[in-house]
Amino acid sequence: MDEFNLHLTGDIHAITAANNLLAAQLEARMFHEATQSDAALYGRLVPTDKTGQRQFSAIQIARLQVTHTDAHTLKHGLHCSMHSLAVVTHSVL
């Protein structure tokens, strides 16, 4: 019985640590979305290269389900859906 209790204590600690990390990540994301413009967030998510072009990575193309890599042709509505979590802040806080 003692071994079981020691393992349970470690598991609870791991769950608590994971919960705290998730809460900190969500809070930081909500802060950045509330204090920065869509253009600023998009500019950090898809930065320009040395020639001034914005190119999507393979992961971004898969997430957006687009067939092109030129980030300048993306519509504004997709800009927001790409970097925004759309969290209802009053239900979280």
C-alpha positions as CSV (number, residue, x, y, z in Angstrom):
1,M,0.0,0.0,0.0
2,D,2.9,2.4,0.7
3,E,4.2,2.0,-2.9
4,F,0.8,2.9,-4.3
5,N,0.6,6.1,-2.2
6,L,4.0,7.2,-3.2
7,H,3.3,6.7,-6.9
8,L,-0.1,8.5,-6.6
9,T,1.7,11.5,-5.0
10,G,4.1,11.8,-7.9
11,D,1.3,11.5,-10.5
12,I,-0.7,14.3,-8.8
13,H,2.4,16.5,-8.9
14,A,2.9,15.8,-12.6
15,I,-0.8,16.6,-13.3
16,T,-0.5,19.9,-11.3
17,A,2.7,20.9,-13.1
18,A,1.1,20.2,-16.5
19,N,-2.0,22.2,-15.5
20,N,0.1,25.2,-14.5
21,L,2.0,25.1,-17.8
22,L,-1.1,25.0,-19.8
23,A,-2.7,27.9,-17.8
24,A,0.5,30.0,-18.2
25,Q,0.5,29.4,-21.9
26,L,-3.2,30.2,-22.3
27,E,-2.8,33.4,-20.3
28,A,0.2,34.6,-22.3
29,R,-1.6,33.9,-25.5
30,M,-4.7,35.8,-24.4
31,F,-2.5,38.7,-23.3
32,H,-0.8,38.9,-26.7
33,E,-4.0,38.7,-28.6
34,A,-5.6,41.5,-26.5
35,T,-2.7,43.9,-26.6
36,Q,-1.4,43.5,-30.2
37,S,-2.9,44.1,-33.6
38,D,-3.7,41.4,-36.1
39,A,-1.1,42.7,-38.5
40,A,1.6,42.6,-35.8
41,L,0.7,39.0,-34.8
42,Y,0.6,37.9,-38.4
43,G,4.0,39.6,-39.1
44,R,5.6,37.6,-36.3
45,L,3.9,34.3,-37.4
46,V,5.0,34.7,-41.1
47,P,8.0,36.9,-41.1
48,T,9.6,38.3,-44.2
49,D,12.8,36.8,-45.6
50,K,15.8,38.8,-46.8
51,T,14.1,39.6,-50.1
52,G,10.9,40.9,-48.4
53,Q,8.7,37.9,-49.3
54,R,6.5,36.1,-46.9
55,Q,6.4,32.3,-47.4
56,F,4.3,29.7,-45.5
57,S,6.0,26.7,-44.0
58,A,4.7,23.2,-44.8
59,I,3.0,23.0,-41.4
60,Q,1.2,26.4,-42.0
61,I,0.0,25.2,-45.4
62,A,-1.4,22.0,-43.9
63,R,-3.2,24.0,-41.2
64,L,-4.7,26.6,-43.5
65,Q,-5.4,24.0,-46.2
66,V,-4.2,26.2,-48.9
67,T,-2.4,25.2,-52.1
68,H,0.0,28.2,-52.5
69,T,3.0,29.3,-50.4
70,D,2.7,33.0,-51.1
71,A,1.6,34.6,-47.8
72,H,0.7,37.9,-49.6
73,T,-2.3,36.3,-51.3
74,L,-4.0,35.2,-48.1
75,K,-7.3,36.9,-47.3
76,H,-7.6,38.9,-44.1
77,G,-10.1,36.5,-42.5
78,L,-7.6,33.7,-42.8
79,H,-4.9,35.9,-41.2
80,C,-7.1,36.1,-38.0
81,S,-7.9,32.4,-38.0
82,M,-4.2,31.5,-38.4
83,H,-3.0,33.3,-35.2
84,S,-6.1,33.7,-33.1
85,L,-7.5,31.2,-30.6
86,A,-10.9,32.9,-30.3
87,V,-11.0,32.3,-26.5
88,V,-14.0,33.7,-24.6
89,T,-12.0,35.5,-21.9
90,H,-14.9,36.0,-19.4
91,S,-15.5,32.2,-19.3
92,V,-11.9,31.4,-18.7
93,L,-11.1,34.0,-16.1
